[in-house]
Amino acid sequence: MTTLIIAGSIVACLMLVALLGKPILTALGNWLVIADPLQSASCILVLGGYLPFRAMEGAAIHRAGWAPQVWLTQYPPTTEERVLAGMGIEITPEYQFSSRVLQYCGVPPAAIHVLERASLDTEEEIRFAFN
């Protein structure tokens, strides 16, 4: 009898979690989101990765007039890229693709700048951009 009561309690708890879990988790997720409004800036910094989407968003922000320049970060060549380059196979760095995406989306080439120093991670991208 005790086992039946415990099993029934567990089932009831699981049903409660199933019914209330999604709304509670959704509310918690919405509470964690911070959506600061955009402000005018001197540049838009497009971080590496998620090609072409970050460049497309940078272009949209530029077209909306939030900043006159778009800066691109770059990464050092990977081991694979160095091996391919050693074989005479030309490698196109990601920032060059991002630049082409920006231009396709209407950003003038004169407004696109590539940071000189290559970054190893996001922290370095930010540090090199603003130092």
CYANA upper distance limits for C-alpha pairs under 8 A (distance plus 0.5 A):
  1 MET  CA      5 ILE  CA      6.90
  2 THR  CA      6 ILE  CA      6.71
  3 THR  CA      7 ALA  CA      6.55
  4 LEU  CA      8 GLY  CA      6.51
  5 ILE  CA      9 SER  CA      6.61
  6 ILE  CA     10 ILE  CA      6.71
  7 ALA  CA     11 VAL  CA      6.69
  8 GLY  CA     12 ALA  CA      6.59
  9 SER  CA     13 CYS  CA      6.63
 10 ILE  CA     14 LEU  CA      6.64
 11 VAL  CA     15 MET  CA      6.64
 12 ALA  CA     16 LEU  CA      6.70
 13 CYS  CA     17 VAL  CA      6.69
 14 LEU  CA     18 ALA  CA      6.58
 15 MET  CA     19 LEU  CA      6.63
 16 LEU  CA     20 LEU  CA      6.47
 16 LEU  CA     21 GLY  CA      8.22
 17 VAL  CA     21 GLY  CA      5.41
 18 ALA  CA     22 LYS  CA      7.83
 20 LEU  CA     24 ILE  CA      6.61
 21 GLY  CA     25 LEU  CA      6.46
 22 LYS  CA     26 THR  CA      6.43
 23 PRO  CA     27 ALA  CA      6.55
 24 ILE  CA     28 LEU  CA      6.61
 25 LEU  CA     29 GLY  CA      6.54
 26 THR  CA     30 ASN  CA      6.68
 27 ALA  CA     31 TRP  CA      6.69
 28 LEU  CA     32 LEU  CA      6.92
 29 GLY  CA     33 VAL  CA      7.10
 38 LEU  CA     66 TRP  CA      8.11
 39 GLN  CA     66 TRP  CA      7.17
 40 SER  CA     65 GLY  CA      8.39
 40 SER  CA     66 TRP  CA      5.19
 40 SER  CA     67 ALA  CA      6.45
 41 ALA  CA     66 TRP  CA      6.70
 41 ALA  CA     67 ALA  CA      5.56
 42 SER  CA     67 ALA  CA      5.84
 42 SER  CA     68 PRO  CA      6.93
 42 SER  CA     69 GLN  CA      7.26
 43 CYS  CA     67 ALA  CA      5.57
 43 CYS  CA     68 PRO  CA      6.69
 43 CYS  CA     69 GLN  CA      5.18
 43 CYS  CA     70 VAL  CA      5.96
 43 CYS  CA     71 TRP  CA      7.12
 44 ILE  CA     58 GLY  CA      6.94
 44 ILE  CA     61 ILE  CA      8.27
 44 ILE  CA     62 HIS  CA      7.84
 44 ILE  CA     67 ALA  CA      6.77
 44 ILE  CA     69 GLN  CA      6.75
 44 ILE  CA     70 VAL  CA      5.16
 44 ILE  CA     71 TRP  CA      6.46
 45 LEU  CA     58 GLY  CA      8.04
 45 LEU  CA     70 VAL  CA      6.50
 45 LEU  CA     71 TRP  CA      5.33
 45 LEU  CA     72 LEU  CA      6.63
 45 LEU  CA     73 THR  CA      8.19
 45 LEU  CA    129 ALA  CA      8.28
 46 VAL  CA     54 ARG  CA      6.70
 46 VAL  CA     55 ALA  CA      6.68
 46 VAL  CA     58 GLY  CA      6.73
 46 VAL  CA     70 VAL  CA      7.60
 46 VAL  CA     71 TRP  CA      6.58
 46 VAL  CA     72 LEU  CA      5.66
 46 VAL  CA     73 THR  CA      7.23
 47 LEU  CA     54 ARG  CA      7.64
 47 LEU  CA     72 LEU  CA      6.99
 47 LEU  CA     73 THR  CA      6.25
 47 LEU  CA    122 THR  CA      7.85
 47 LEU  CA    125 GLU  CA      7.46
 48 GLY  CA     54 ARG  CA      8.34
 48 GLY  CA     72 LEU  CA      8.08
 48 GLY  CA     73 THR  CA      6.58
 48 GLY  CA     74 GLN  CA      7.21
 48 GLY  CA     75 TYR  CA      8.20
 48 GLY  CA     94 GLU  CA      7.88
 48 GLY  CA     95 TYR  CA      7.88
 49 GLY  CA     54 ARG  CA      7.94
 50 TYR  CA     54 ARG  CA      6.60
 51 LEU  CA     55 ALA  CA      7.46
 51 LEU  CA     94 GLU  CA      8.29
 51 LEU  CA     97 PHE  CA      8.46
 51 LEU  CA     98 SER  CA      7.47
 52 PRO  CA     56 MET  CA      6.67
 52 PRO  CA     97 PHE  CA      8.34
 52 PRO  CA     98 SER  CA      6.97
 52 PRO  CA    101 VAL  CA      7.18
 53 PHE  CA     57 GLU  CA      6.70
 54 ARG  CA     58 GLY  CA      6.63
 55 ALA  CA     59 ALA  CA      6.64
 55 ALA  CA     98 SER  CA      6.04
 55 ALA  CA     99 SER  CA      8.19
 55 ALA  CA    101 VAL  CA      6.80
 55 ALA  CA    102 LEU  CA      6.38
 56 MET  CA     60 ALA  CA      6.78
 56 MET  CA    101 VAL  CA      7.16
 56 MET  CA    102 LEU  CA      6.91
 56 MET  CA    105 CYS  CA      7.33
 57 GLU  CA     61 ILE  CA      6.74
 58 GLY  CA     62 HIS  CA      6.64
 58 GLY  CA     70 VAL  CA      7.55
 58 GLY  CA    102 LEU  CA      8.06
 59 ALA  CA     63 ARG  CA      6.54
 59 ALA  CA     70 VAL  CA      8.34
 59 ALA  CA    102 LEU  CA      6.03
 59 ALA  CA    105 CYS  CA      6.54
 59 ALA  CA    106 GLY  CA      7.56
 59 ALA  CA    107 VAL  CA      6.67
 60 ALA  CA     64 ALA  CA      6.71
 60 ALA  CA    105 CYS  CA      8.19
 61 ILE  CA     65 GLY  CA      7.20
 61 ILE  CA     66 TRP  CA      6.50
 61 ILE  CA     67 ALA  CA      8.06
 62 HIS  CA     66 TRP  CA      6.25
 62 HIS  CA     67 ALA  CA      6.17
 62 HIS  CA     68 PRO  CA      7.17
 62 HIS  CA     69 GLN  CA      7.87
 62 HIS  CA     70 VAL  CA      7.76
 62 HIS  CA    107 VAL  CA      7.70
 63 ARG  CA    106 GLY  CA      7.92
 63 ARG  CA    107 VAL  CA      7.79
 68 PRO  CA    111 ALA  CA      7.08
 69 GLN  CA    111 ALA  CA      5.12
 69 GLN  CA    112 ILE  CA      6.51
 69 GLN  CA    113 HIS  CA      7.85
 70 VAL  CA    111 ALA  CA      6.54
 70 VAL  CA    112 ILE  CA      5.46
 70 VAL  CA    113 HIS  CA      6.75
 71 TRP  CA    112 ILE  CA      6.38
 71 TRP  CA    113 HIS  CA      5.22
 71 TRP  CA    114 VAL  CA      6.10
 71 TRP  CA    115 LEU  CA      7.30
 72 LEU  CA     95 TYR  CA      6.73
 72 LEU  CA     98 SER  CA      8.11
 72 LEU  CA     99 SER  CA      8.21
 72 LEU  CA    112 ILE  CA      7.92
 72 LEU  CA    113 HIS  CA      6.62
 72 LEU  CA    114 VAL  CA      5.16
 72 LEU  CA    115 LEU  CA      6.62
 73 THR  CA     95 TYR  CA      7.11
 73 THR  CA    114 VAL  CA      6.47
 73 THR  CA    115 LEU  CA      5.87
 73 THR  CA    118 ALA  CA      7.55
 73 THR  CA    119 SER  CA      7.71
 73 THR  CA    125 GLU  CA      6.79
 73 THR  CA    129 ALA  CA      8.41
 74 GLN  CA     93 PRO  CA      8.19
 74 GLN  CA     94 GLU  CA      7.66
 74 GLN  CA     95 TYR  CA      6.28
 74 GLN  CA    114 VAL  CA      7.80
 74 GLN  CA    115 LEU  CA      7.34
 74 GLN  CA    116 GLU  CA      8.45
 74 GLN  CA    117 ARG  CA      7.79
 74 GLN  CA    118 ALA  CA      5.43
 74 GLN  CA    119 SER  CA      6.61
 75 TYR  CA    118 ALA  CA      5.13
 75 TYR  CA    119 SER  CA      5.48
 75 TYR  CA    120 LEU  CA      6.57
 76 PRO  CA    118 ALA  CA      5.91
 76 PRO  CA    119 SER  CA      7.32
 76 PRO  CA    120 LEU  CA      7.60
 77 PRO  CA     81 GLU  CA      6.14
 77 PRO  CA     82 ARG  CA      6.70
 77 PRO  CA     93 PRO  CA      8.34
 78 THR  CA     82 ARG  CA      6.75
 79 THR  CA     83 VAL  CA      6.76
 80 GLU  CA     84 LEU  CA      6.71
 81 GLU  CA     85 ALA  CA      6.51
 81 GLU  CA     91 ILE  CA      7.09
 82 ARG  CA     86 GLY  CA      6.60
 83 VAL  CA     87 MET  CA      7.00
 84 LEU  CA     88 GLY  CA      7.07
 84 LEU  CA     89 ILE  CA      5.78
 84 LEU  CA     90 GLU  CA      7.89
 84 LEU  CA     91 ILE  CA      8.01
 85 ALA  CA     89 ILE  CA      5.56
 85 ALA  CA     90 GLU  CA      6.45
 85 ALA  CA     91 ILE  CA      7.19
 92 THR  CA     96 GLN  CA      7.19
 92 THR  CA     97 PHE  CA      8.00
 93 PRO  CA     97 PHE  CA      7.54
 94 GLU  CA     98 SER  CA      6.76
 95 TYR  CA     99 SER  CA      6.54
 95 TYR  CA    114 VAL  CA      7.91
 96 GLN  CA    100 ARG  CA      6.80
 97 PHE  CA    101 VAL  CA      6.72
 98 SER  CA    102 LEU  CA      6.63
 99 SER  CA    103 GLN  CA      6.74
 99 SER  CA    109 PRO  CA      8.44
 99 SER  CA    112 ILE  CA      7.48
100 ARG  CA    104 TYR  CA      6.57
101 VAL  CA    105 CYS  CA      6.67
102 LEU  CA    106 GLY  CA      6.93
102 LEU  CA    107 VAL  CA      5.87
103 GLN  CA    107 VAL  CA      5.28
103 GLN  CA    108 PRO  CA      6.50
103 GLN  CA    109 PRO  CA      6.96
107 VAL  CA    111 ALA  CA      7.20
107 VAL  CA    112 ILE  CA      7.90
108 PRO  CA    112 ILE  CA      7.53
115 LEU  CA    128 PHE  CA      8.11
115 LEU  CA    129 ALA  CA      7.31
117 ARG  CA    128 PHE  CA      7.42
118 ALA  CA    125 GLU  CA      8.49
119 SER  CA    124 GLU  CA      5.78
119 SER  CA    125 GLU  CA      5.90
119 SER  CA    128 PHE  CA      8.09
120 LEU  CA    124 GLU  CA      6.86
120 LEU  CA    125 GLU  CA      8.15
121 ASP  CA    125 GLU  CA      6.85
122 THR  CA    126 ILE  CA      6.85
123 GLU  CA    127 ARG  CA      6.70
124 GLU  CA    128 PHE  CA      6.27
125 GLU  CA    129 ALA  CA      6.58
126 ILE  CA    130 PHE  CA      6.87
127 ARG  CA    131 ASN  CA      6.50
